Amino acid sequence: MNPISIFCPVTNRSVGTGIETDWSTFFALQPLRLRVRCPDCGGRHDVAVGDGYLARSESGADGGRPDDNPRIESLLARLPEN
């Protein structure tokens, strides 16, 4: 299981939603919307699941991320360097 994360539209930082799922469920949920309280800016963000991404789990596992999903690569490229 991997956490669903979004980008805060105010700070452009990655924010966890508190929801963990697998890849097939993540793809099935993409049309749905989430309301997330953002710890970075303090606001509430109403976002489509498909605008988020699955982050790596704390164990570092990618949850079977498919190789043929170019959108995930572009979202991961937006993550700030540690």
ABEGO torsion letter per residue (X at the ends): XBBBBBBBAAAGBBBBAGBBBBAAAAAAAAABBBBBBBAAAGBBBBBBAAABBBBBBAAGBAGGBBAABAAAAAAAAABBBX
